[in-house]
Amino acid sequence: MGATRRFVLAGCAASASVAAMGPALGGAAFRLGLTPVFLDNDAEIIEALRAALSDSMGAPVAFEQRRSYQEVTGLLLEGAVDAAWLCGFPFLQHEAALSLLAAPVWRGAPLYRSYLIAAADDPARSLDDLAGGAHAFSDPDSNSGWLVTASDLARRGALPERFFSRAIFTWGHRNVVRAVASGLTRSGSVDGYVWEALTEAEPALTARTRVVTQSELMGFPPFAARADRAQTPDLAAFRRALLGLADSGAGRAALALLKLDGMAPAARALYDGIAARMRDVAW
Amino acid sequence: MAALRARRLPLVARAPLLAAAMTALVGLVASTLVLTAQARLQEDRLRELVLLHVQGLSVALGPAVLRHDVWEAFDTLERATAAGAGRLALTVVADAAGRIIAASDPRRAPTDTPLDAVASGAQAIGRLAIPRAATRLRVLAPLIHQGRTVGAILTELDVGDLAAQRRAAALWLAAGNGLATLALSLAGWLLMRRALRPLAVLAERMDAGGAPAPIPEGAIPGGDDEAARLMRAYNAMAGAVEARADAERRLAERERFVSLGRLASTLAHEINNPLGGLLNAADTLNRYADRPEVVRASAGLIERGLKRLREVAQATLDHHRLSDAAGPMTPDDFDDLRLLIAPEAARLEQSLDWRVEADPAALARWPAARLRQIALNLLLNASAAAGRGGRLALDVAEAGGALRLAVRDDGPGLDASALARITGESPAPPGGGLGLGVVRDLTRALGGRVAHARDGAETEIAVTLPARRAAP
């Protein structure tokens, strides 16, 4: 039943962008690009967040979802969306053109970790134990779903496609958990926040996996906008709406669904750890 | 074997059993048709399901297979299999080289392993058949994308419920057929029992005490149906049989009287003969009362004469009592017989050749009454046959314990009816012959046999009694 509903919702989610763009056709909607940094498959969460942001802004907000981080980043850079919920890694890749709006607060701080996971019965105790098996990454532009493991391997002088028998991209953190839980891959790199949220939302799924190692704390995926448009009234209003999300009932409800505490101003220094890893994989 | 045994069953059971067998056969054929149709329906449904599944997957998986996109293939397979509502147990997609790209359950069919390892026993989609006891069914179909085969899709179906459905249907059909057969057999048995009740009554009355007994009027069903007509006809036949038996009894009785009448004249002579001697002796007594030696001699004569009379009376009584209380046979019994037949022979001026050459101890093994009756009847018959001036002979001899009693005469011989009466196997027909039937019956009772021989002008009837221990 749950699986069926999720499947149906996934189907809805595929057309959510069209439905959500409805108000935008009037020209007044604020367009927010979403990357699969959170439980992007759950239409209820997305709608709650959209409704809360619309309320806070006093103007309709439309969501734009894409399969990959690259597509969403592209939309933001070309101006097709007004702002986007990005990962720290693509933000840093396009740091010169982008400006930070806010960062979600999870478990008291705008920080999260990357998890290296394997099947629940897998005896691996470290990344080295997983050599030779198939590995699931989330997205080539994801910090927790690629960069962390890739940089760990780079520090060992290894490349993912050599270290693992096969490395696949699943285009979503939940998909990484599915790949590992089903046995499609032996291990996976996943957003720790998503994995923890899933243990509450779909305990049966995460129960089939276990965390092998956790990375250090890093800056939580932020909301960003093009630097050249960061001072427009729309973006200022959106930033206020984000930071004040916890002040409204609808906002708190949306945050509760997202398992987040609230939103906080984000400083560039928050992403220094990611920047350091980026340097390790630089070629 | 079973057919032979069934033939021994009563009709009242055979007809319902036959009906039950027919019902069971029809039920079996109908059930087979139903089950076959059910299996075909299930196969059609499965084929349709697999076809839709494979066609849908082909559209969704084509690009992923071409790009060898493991995640895309897995994601599609897992969703499609989950949407298969429990029927789809496993779906595997392989590239054109037969290497697995992804499976809905990667643990069972790991990526990059050969498809053959999990495709054993897989059927082609066009010729789908559900094996009888299968709970899982594998179907292999080509993955056609943009008009060319780019890989293969293996689908494993969970068909345990279909097998259970077939089993349940078979069970219900068997139970239904069994009940129908049982009900029809019972109804058939009741009907047959009702229809055959008159026959049962008939069979019972026919067998009653060895002779057919008439059916009481109350037991005959009313109306004029076959059963009532049959019973009335039977009653008429039973009455006829009884009347015939009565007539036979009366005839036998009459035969006895005929033989008795013949004897009466013999008896008269027999009594008359000693009477002359007795009267003479009485006269002598009167005349020589003072001569003791004459008195004694005359008294002796009278005593012997009276004894002879008593013997004659006794012999006559014995013949008609047929009692074994008369004791064992003695040579004196033959003297009695001679005494009985001699007057008749004398009357007819017949010569009597009398030869008894049996040891008294040997004779004593047979009861006197029956042996005397046999001999007397034969002698009377021979005398009647020989006619006036004829010759009679009695020849009694004993050899090796067996006794042979032969009576000869020079009469014209026995006619066919008389011969049948004395040597035949069937009960003696009434009338004709002087107690020849009695001779035969008595001989048989003593374990002996009667032989008839015609030698020139002489007829001989010989009774041979086998050796036996002393008479009781």
Interface residues (C-beta under 8 A of the other chain):
Chain A: A3 T4 F7 A10 A134 A136 S165 R166 I168 F169 T170 W171 N175 R178 A179 S182 G183 L184
Chain B: V70 W71 F74 D75 E78 R79 A82 A83 A102 D105 P106 R107 P110 T111 D112
